[in-house]
Amino acid sequence: MKKKLGIIQVLAVLIIGIMIGAFAERGHIFGYADNTPIIPNGTYQTTRVNKWKQMEISKSEVKDTRGNHLIVVDNRFTNRTRGRLVLASPNQGNRSWSYYVAKVKEGWRLSPIINGVPDHDSNFIVYFN
């Protein structure tokens, strides 16, 4: 009887541990390990007044109001509240744009990365729908 009780206890602890681990991963308690996109698919308004006044993000491309499109190279979290967005031009040669993305109350703040450092002076905000 004593051995059966020990086996049942071990199984109960394993099942409870698996359940806690699954909920922690689903709630992104320890970060984002599954390449979750930091900016989900959708159409967004921004604080920019020129080219990116409105942008439509899909899994593989970004379109602006003029119909120009860029290819999404990287759109993922690097920790719980920050990430990166890398866009490449399919028809302008070897040209890409990298942004440091931080979640803010209104949506996401995008800061362009210039010479390997985010330029917080020329950032803009992408608003929630």
C-alpha positions in Angstrom: 0.0 0.0 0.0 2.8 2.4 0.8 4.5 1.9 -2.7 1.2 2.6 -4.5 0.7 5.7 -2.6 4.2 6.9 -3.5 3.6 6.2 -7.2 0.2 8.0 -7.2 1.9 11.0 -5.5 4.6 11.1 -8.1 2.1 10.9 -10.9 0.0 13.7 -9.4 3.0 15.9 -9.0 4.0 15.3 -12.7 0.5 16.0 -14.0 0.2 19.2 -11.9 3.7 20.3 -13.1 2.8 19.7 -16.8 -0.4 21.6 -16.4 1.4 24.6 -14.7 4.1 24.5 -17.4 1.5 24.5 -20.2 -0.4 27.5 -18.7 2.9 29.3 -18.2 3.9 28.8 -21.8 0.5 29.7 -23.1 0.4 32.9 -21.0 4.0 33.7 -22.0 5.1 33.9 -18.4 8.8 33.2 -19.3 8.8 35.1 -22.6 8.0 34.2 -26.2 9.8 31.1 -27.4 7.4 30.3 -30.2 8.1 33.3 -32.6 4.9 35.0 -31.8 4.7 38.2 -34.0 5.0 41.4 -31.9 2.6 43.3 -34.3 -0.2 41.0 -35.3 -1.9 41.0 -38.7 -4.2 43.9 -39.3 -4.6 47.5 -40.5 -3.2 50.2 -38.3 -3.0 54.0 -38.1 0.4 55.6 -37.2 1.7 58.9 -36.0 3.7 59.3 -39.2 2.3 61.9 -41.7 4.1 60.7 -44.8 4.5 57.2 -46.3 3.4 55.1 -43.3 0.3 57.1 -42.2 -1.7 53.8 -42.4 -0.1 50.4 -42.7 -1.5 46.9 -43.3 0.5 44.1 -41.8 0.1 40.5 -42.9 2.2 37.5 -42.1 4.6 38.0 -45.0 4.2 41.7 -46.1 3.5 45.2 -45.1 1.5 47.6 -47.4 1.2 51.4 -47.0 -1.6 53.7 -48.2 0.0 54.2 -51.6 0.0 50.5 -52.4 3.8 50.0 -51.9 4.7 46.8 -50.1 7.6 45.4 -48.2 8.5 41.9 -47.2 8.5 41.0 -43.5 11.8 39.4 -42.6 11.4 39.4 -38.9 8.5 40.4 -36.7 8.9 38.8 -33.2 9.4 39.4 -29.6 12.8 39.4 -28.0 11.4 39.5 -24.5 8.0 40.1 -22.9 7.5 43.7 -24.0 10.1 44.4 -26.7 10.9 43.0 -30.1 12.1 43.8 -33.6 10.6 44.4 -37.0 12.7 44.0 -40.1 11.3 44.8 -43.5 13.0 44.3 -46.9 12.2 45.8 -50.3 11.4 43.3 -53.1 12.2 45.7 -55.9 14.6 48.4 -54.6 17.7 46.2 -54.5 19.4 45.2 -51.3 17.6 47.5 -49.0 16.0 46.8 -45.6 14.6 48.7 -42.6 15.0 47.6 -39.0 12.9 48.8 -36.2 13.1 48.3 -32.4 9.6 47.7 -31.2 8.3 48.4 -27.7 4.8 47.8 -26.5 3.2 51.0 -25.1 -0.3 51.7 -23.8 -1.6 53.0 -27.2 0.0 50.2 -29.3 3.6 49.8 -30.3 6.5 52.4 -30.5 8.8 51.7 -33.5 12.3 53.2 -33.3 14.4 52.8 -36.5 17.7 51.1 -35.9 20.5 53.3 -37.3 24.1 52.0 -37.2 23.1 49.2 -34.8 21.5 51.6 -32.2 17.7 52.4 -31.9 17.1 56.1 -32.7 14.4 57.1 -30.2 14.3 60.6 -31.5 12.7 59.6 -34.8 10.3 57.0 -33.4 6.6 56.7 -34.2 3.6 54.9 -32.7 1.5 52.3 -34.4 -2.0 52.4 -32.8 -4.2 49.5 -31.8 -7.3 49.1 -34.1 
